[in-house]
Amino acid sequence: MTNVPPHLPQLAGDTSAESPWPVRVLSMKIAEYVDRMSPLWVEGQIVQLNVRARTAYLTLRDADVDMSLSLTVPTNTLNAMGPLVREGARVVVHAKPTFWTKRGQLMLEGRVMRPVGEGELLLRLEQLKRTLAAEGIFDRDRKKALPFLPRRIGLVTGRAGAAENDVVENARRRWPAARFEIRQVAVQGPDTVQQVGGAIRELDEIDDVDVIVVARGGGSFEDLLPFSNEALVRVVAAARTPIVSAIGHDVDTPLLDHVADLRASTPTDAGKSIVPDLALESSSLREARVRLSQGLRGRFAAERRHLNALVSRPALADPSSLVADRRDDLDRMTNRSAYALRQRLSRAHDQVAHARAQVVALSPQRTLDRGYAVVQQVDGTLVTSRESVSANDLLKVTVADGNFAATPVSAPPTRDSKAPTPKKKTNAARKTRGDDA
């Protein structure tokens, strides 16, 4: 255990601005802490290799991000691996972390080293592929359709590589007005994931970039491993813009091909897939115009035939016939109405005549014509009983052709007395006044 002088704080939490630790004490404390760490297995990519007589010095970098550690390995251990150990190779090392107090540097002391074989990498990729597929990242229903004619094409490719030329030239050969927004990044090595992912995010934020192509030429299995990195796959899955993967050749299938919205077998194929063919579209447009013209002419001809058929009909050939037919109908209806009205008037006239005859037959005048008379008192009261008349009463007698006054010569007998035998009256005795008396 590191001996700290008595006048200095014994624990790191006890240090202060007035009572700090010297650098040597801190270095020894860190070395003591690191020395308690157990040996471990670590994987990385060799980016720098310096072989000395007894010890080989290596820089081991993470294959996905820009982070590295120094590593020392006995030279005989390195030689036992043969030509497989070279810069760019991926290895696993069983090492013990150490801290060099003089340099303040954390290092690894390698004890066993072996290369990561392609079969082992393939197994890891297959496990990652199954995991991502279970999350639904590769599902077809989440893939976005490419636009028919993108306003601007985003292109992520290597610096001064043939892939950029293949995409741009083939796209402009099909559509000369195609516009590109190009990002040249590292497409091989430990910086690939970070730079390609950053370029995709940057292009995804540009509004008029309607499609993004990630293109790289062919390479070894190790060279294409960054395009199967989980972090890069998730960046592509989260993008709003449709993404085309054009990595390597047709036989190369990194995980980026599965998550992309379209997989192109080569960068050349990608250039043909992102824009329409101007010659083909122009030909299709001409054919469509011809079909449209033929269709319009056929429609006009059909409508003209229909119009001629309508005009040739009698009603349109002689429009006055319509009025004549309606006039005849109107005359027939007028005659029928007049006849019906005359019939109704005749029947009504007969009914009135019959009713008049009935009224006349039942009228008082007709009764008077038959010889009956109406006898009234002076005040107009009808005489309906002989008991209501006294001798010398003045009576009014109405007959068929007028009226006259009359006076009874004697009172009528009562009901109890025996009625005398009536005597014939002379005309002079019955009529004492004229018609108007």
C-alpha positions in Angstrom: 0.0 0.0 0.0 1.3 3.4 -0.9 2.8 5.2 2.0 1.6 8.8 2.1 3.7 11.2 4.2 2.0 12.0 7.6 1.6 15.7 6.8 -0.5 14.9 3.7 -4.1 13.8 3.5 -4.4 10.0 3.5 -7.5 9.8 1.3 -8.4 11.5 -1.9 -11.6 12.9 -0.4 -9.5 14.7 2.2 -7.4 16.8 -0.2 -8.1 20.5 -0.7 -6.6 23.5 -2.3 -4.6 24.2 0.8 -3.5 20.6 1.2 -3.2 18.8 -2.2 -1.4 15.7 -3.2 1.8 15.9 -5.2 1.7 14.3 -8.7 3.9 11.5 -7.5 1.4 10.5 -4.8 -1.5 10.6 -7.2 0.4 8.5 -9.7 1.3 6.0 -7.1 -2.3 5.9 -5.9 -3.6 5.3 -9.5 -0.9 2.6 -10.1 -1.9 0.9 -6.8 -5.6 1.0 -7.9 -4.9 -0.3 -11.4 -2.6 -3.0 -10.1 -5.6 -4.5 -8.2 -7.5 -5.0 -11.5 -7.7 -8.6 -12.8 -6.3 -9.7 -16.2 -8.9 -9.5 -18.9 -9.6 -10.2 -22.6 -9.9 -7.1 -24.8 -10.6 -6.8 -28.5 -9.3 -4.1 -30.8 -7.7 -3.2 -34.1 -3.9 -2.8 -34.4 -3.2 0.6 -35.9 0.4 1.0 -35.0 3.1 -1.7 -34.5 6.7 -1.3 -33.4 8.7 -4.4 -32.8 11.9 -4.2 -30.6 14.3 -6.9 -29.6 12.4 -8.2 -26.6 9.1 -6.2 -26.5 6.7 -5.2 -29.2 4.8 -1.9 -28.7 1.3 -1.7 -30.3 -1.6 0.8 -30.4 -4.9 -1.0 -30.0 -7.9 1.0 -31.2 -11.6 0.3 -30.9 -12.9 -0.9 -34.2 -16.0 1.4 -34.1 -15.0 4.6 -32.3 -11.8 6.7 -32.2 -10.4 5.4 -28.9 -7.2 3.6 -28.3 -4.8 2.2 -25.7 -1.1 1.4 -25.7 -0.2 -2.3 -25.5 3.1 -4.1 -24.9 3.6 -7.8 -25.9 6.6 -10.0 -25.7 8.2 -10.2 -29.1 8.3 -14.0 -29.0 4.5 -14.0 -28.4 4.1 -11.8 -31.4 6.3 -13.9 -33.6 4.3 -17.0 -32.6 1.3 -15.5 -34.4 3.1 -15.3 -37.7 2.1 -13.0 -40.5 -1.5 -12.6 -39.2 -0.4 -9.8 -36.9 -0.2 -6.7 -39.0 -1.5 -3.1 -38.9 -5.3 -3.2 -39.5 -5.8 -6.7 -38.1 -8.3 -7.3 -35.4 -7.0 -9.2 -32.4 -8.1 -10.3 -28.9 -5.5 -10.0 -26.2 -5.3 -11.4 -22.6 -3.7 -8.5 -20.8 -3.1 -6.9 -17.4 -3.7 -3.2 -17.0 -0.7 -1.2 -15.6 -0.1 2.4 -14.9 3.3 3.9 -15.7 3.8 6.4 -13.0 6.7 8.3 -14.7 4.6 9.0 -17.8 1.2 9.0 -16.2 0.0 6.5 -18.9 -2.3 3.6 -18.7 -1.0 0.6 -20.6 -1.8 -3.1 -21.1 0.7 -5.8 -20.7 -0.3 -8.5 -23.2 0.3 -12.1 -22.3 -1.7 -14.0 -24.9 -2.8 -12.7 -28.3 -4.7 -14.2 -31.1 -6.4 -12.9 -34.3 -10.1 -12.6 -34.6 -11.1 -15.0 -37.3 -13.6 -14.3 -40.0 -15.8 -17.1 -38.8 -16.0 -15.6 -35.3 -16.8 -12.2 -36.8 -19.5 -13.7 -39.0 -21.0 -15.4 -35.9 -21.1 -12.1 -34.0 -22.7 -10.4 -37.0 -25.3 -13.1 -37.3 -26.2 -12.7 -33.6 -26.5 -8.9 -34.0 -28.6 -9.4 -37.1 -31.1 -11.6 -35.3 -31.2 -9.1 -32.4 -32.0 -6.1 -34.7 -34.5 -8.2 -36.7 -36.3 -9.0 -33.5 -36.6 -5.3 -32.8 -38.3 -4.8 -36.3 -35.5 -2.6 -37.7 -35.4 -4.7 -40.9 -39.2 -4.9 -41.4 -40.5 -4.1 -44.9 -43.4 -2.0 -43.6 -41.0 0.6 -42.1 -39.1 1.1 -45.4 -39.8 4.4 -47.2 -40.4 4.7 -50.9 -37.9 6.6 -53.0 -39.2 9.8 -54.6 -39.8 9.7 -58.4 -37.5 12.7 -59.0 -35.5 14.0 -56.0 -34.8 17.7 -55.7 -31.3 17.0 -54.4 -29.4 13.8 -53.8 -27.3 13.3 -50.7 -24.1 11.2 -51.3 -21.9 9.8 -48.5 -18.8 8.3 -50.0 -15.0 8.0 -49.7 -12.5 10.6 -50.5 -11.3 10.5 -54.2 -13.0 7.1 -54.6 -14.4 5.5 -57.7 -17.8 5.0 -56.0 -18.6 8.8 -56.1 -17.9 8.9 -59.8 -20.0 5.8 -60.5 -23.0 7.2 -58.6 -22.8 10.8 -60.0 -22.0 9.9 -63.6 -24.7 7.2 -64.0 -27.3 9.4 -62.3 -26.5 12.3 -64.6 -26.4 10.1 -67.6 -30.0 9.2 -66.9 -31.1 12.6 -65.7 -28.6 15.4 -66.6 -30.2 17.9 -64.2 -29.6 15.8 -61.1 -28.2 17.8 -58.2 -25.9 16.3 -55.5 -25.0 17.2 -52.0 -21.8 15.2 -51.4 -20.1 14.4 -48.1 -16.6 12.7 -48.4 -15.8 10.7 -45.3 -13.6 7.8 -44.2 -15.1 4.6 -45.5 -12.5 2.3 -44.0 -10.8 2.1 -40.6 -11.9 3.1 -37.1 -13.3 6.5 -38.0 -15.8 5.1 -40.5 -18.8 4.6 -38.2 -18.5 8.1 -36.7 -17.9 10.0 -39.9 -20.5 8.1 -42.0 -23.1 8.4 -39.3 -22.4 12.1 -38.8 -22.7 12.7 -42.6 -26.0 10.8 -42.7 -27.4 12.9 -39.8 -26.2 16.1 -41.5 -27.8 15.3 -44.9 -31.0 14.2 -43.2 -31.5 17.7 -41.7 -31.4 19.4 -45.2 -35.0 19.9 -46.3 -34.5 19.5 -50.1 -32.3 16.4 -49.9 -34.9 13.8 -50.8 -32.7 10.7 -50.9 -29.3 9.7 -49.4 -26.9 7.2 -51.0 -24.2 5.6 -48.9 -21.6 4.2 -51.4 -18.3 2.4 -51.2 -16.4 0.2 -53.5 -15.4 -3.4 -52.9 -13.0 -4.5 -50.2 -12.1 -7.3 -47.8 -14.5 -8.6 -45.2 -12.7 -6.6 -42.5 -12.8 -3.4 -44.6 -16.6 -3.6 -44.8 -17.2 -4.4 -41.1 -17.9 -0.8 -40.1 -21.0 -0.9 -42.3 -22.4 -3.7 -40.1 -21.8 -1.7 -36.9 -24.9 -1.5 -34.7 -24.5 2.2 -34.1 -24.4 3.0 -37.8 -27.4 0.7 -38.5 -29.4 2.5 -35.9 -28.5 5.9 -37.4 -29.8 4.7 -40.7 -33.0 3.3 -39.1 -33.7 6.7 -37.4 -33.3 8.8 -40.6 -36.4 10.5 -42.0 -34.9 10.6 -45.6 -35.0 7.4 -47.7 -31.5 5.8 -47.8 -29.9 3.7 -50.5 -27.1 1.3 -49.6 -24.5 0.7 -52.2 -21.6 -1.0 -50.3 -19.1 -3.2 -52.1 -20.3 -5.7 -54.8 -23.3 -7.8 -55.3 -21.9 -10.6 -53.0 -21.3 -8.2 -50.1 -24.2 -7.9 -47.7 -23.4 -5.8 -44.7 -26.2 -5.1 -42.2 -26.5 -1.6 -43.7 -28.1 -3.3 -46.7 -30.9 -4.8 -44.6 -31.8 -1.6 -42.8 -31.6 0.7 -45.8 -34.8 1.5 -47.7 -33.2 0.3 -51.0 -30.2 -2.0 -51.5 -28.2 -1.3 -54.7 -25.8 -4.1 -55.7 -23.1 -1.6 -56.7 -22.6 2.2 -56.7 -23.4 2.1 -60.4 -26.7 0.4 -59.8 -27.4 3.1 -57.1 -26.9 5.9 -59.7 -29.5 4.2 -61.9 -32.0 3.6 -59.1 -32.3 7.1 -57.6 -33.4 9.1 -60.8 -35.7 8.2 -63.7 -34.3 7.8 -67.3 -34.9 11.0 -69.2 -35.0 9.3 -72.6 -37.4 6.6 -71.3 -39.7 9.2 -69.6 -39.6 11.4 -72.7 -40.6 8.4 -74.9 -43.4 7.5 -72.4 -44.6 11.1 -72.5 -44.7 11.1 -76.3 -46.7 7.8 -76.3 -49.0 9.2 -73.7 -49.6 12.3 -75.8 -50.3 10.2 -78.8 -52.8 8.0 -76.9 -54.4 11.1 -75.4 -54.7 12.8 -78.8 -56.2 9.6 -80.3 -58.6 9.3 -77.4 -59.8 12.9 -77.7 -60.3 12.5 -81.5 -62.3 9.4 -81.0 -64.3 11.0 -78.3 -65.0 14.1 -80.5 -66.0 11.8 -83.4 -68.4 9.8 -81.1 -70.0 13.0 -79.8 -70.3 14.4 -83.3 -72.1 11.2 -84.4 -74.4 11.4 -81.4 -75.1 15.1 -82.1 -75.9 14.3 -85.8 -78.2 11.5 -84.7 -80.0 13.9 -82.4 -80.3 16.6 -85.1 -81.6 14.1 -87.7 -84.6 13.2 -85.5 -88.0 14.6 -86.7 -88.4 16.7 -83.7 -85.2 18.6 -84.3 -85.4 18.4 -88.1 -88.8 20.2 -88.0 -89.1 21.9 -84.6 -92.6 23.3 -85.6 -93.9 19.8 -85.5 -93.5 19.8 -81.7 -95.8 22.9 -81.6 -98.3 21.4 -84.1 -98.5 18.2 -82.0 -99.0 20.2 -78.9 -101.6 22.4 -80.6 -103.5 19.4 -81.7 -103.4 18.0 -78.2 -104.6 21.4 -76.9 -107.5 21.5 -79.4 -108.5 18.0 -78.5 -108.4 18.8 -74.8 -110.3 22.1 -75.4 -113.0 20.3 -77.3 -113.3 17.6 -74.7 -113.5 20.3 -72.0 -116.2 22.2 -73.9 -118.2 19.0 -74.6 -117.9 18.0 -70.9 -119.0 21.5 -69.8 -122.1 21.4 -72.2 -123.0 18.0 -70.9 -122.8 19.3 -67.3 -124.8 22.4 -68.2 -127.5 20.2 -69.9 -127.8 17.9 -67.0 -127.9 20.8 -64.6 -130.6 22.5 -66.8 -132.7 19.3 -66.7 -132.3 19.1 -63.0 -133.4 22.8 -62.6 -136.4 22.2 -64.8 -137.4 19.1 -62.9 -137.0 20.9 -59.6 -139.0 23.9 -60.9 -141.8 21.6 -62.0 -141.8 20.1 -58.6 -141.9 23.5 -57.0 -144.7 24.7 -59.3 -146.7 21.6 -58.7 -146.5 22.1 -55.0 -147.1 25.9 -55.0 -150.2 27.5 -53.4 -151.0 29.1 -56.8 -151.5 25.7 -58.4 -153.8 24.8 -55.5 -155.7 28.1 -56.1 -155.9 27.2 -59.8 -157.7 24.1 -58.9 -160.5 26.2 -57.4 -159.4 26.5 -53.8 -159.4 29.9 -52.0 -157.6 31.4 -49.1 -159.7 33.3 -46.5 -158.1 35.8 -44.1 -159.2 38.2 -41.4 -158.6 41.9 -41.9 -155.4 41.6 -39.9 -154.2 38.9 -42.2 -154.9 36.0 -39.9 -155.9 32.9 -41.9 -159.4 31.6 -41.3 -158.9 27.9 -40.6 -162.1 27.3 -38.6 -165.7 28.5 -39.0 -165.9 29.2 -35.3 -163.4 32.1 -35.8 -165.8 33.9 -38.1 -168.9 36.0 -36.9 -171.7 37.5 -38.9 -170.9 40.6 -40.7 -167.1 40.1 -40.3 -165.1 41.6 -43.2 -163.0 38.8 -44.8 -160.5 38.8 -47.6 -160.9 35.9 -50.0 -158.0 35.1 -52.4 -158.6 33.0 -55.5 -156.5 32.0 -58.6 -156.9 35.3 -60.4 -157.1 37.8 -57.5 -158.9 38.5 -54.2 -162.1 40.1 -53.0 -163.9 41.0 -49.8 -166.7 39.1 -48.3 -169.0 39.3 -45.3 -170.8 36.3 -43.7 -174.6 37.0 -43.5 -175.0 35.0 -40.4 -172.8 33.5 -37.7 -171.7 29.9 -38.3 -173.5 27.4 -36.0 -171.6 26.1 -33.0 -170.5 22.6 -32.6 -173.4 21.8 -30.1 -176.2 23.2 -32.2 -177.5 21.3 -35.1 -176.3 22.8 -38.3 -179.1 24.1 -40.6 -179.4 23.0 -44.1 -177.4 25.4 -46.2 -179.1 27.4 -48.8 -177.9 28.3 -52.2 -176.7 31.8 -52.4 -177.1 33.9 -55.3 -174.2 35.5 -57.0 -175.5 38.9 -55.8 -175.6 37.8 -52.2 -172.1 36.2 -52.3 -170.3 39.0 -54.0 -170.9 42.4 -52.5 -167.6 44.1 -53.6 -165.2 44.0 -56.4 -161.9 42.2 -56.4 -160.1 45.1 -54.7 -162.7 45.7 -51.9 
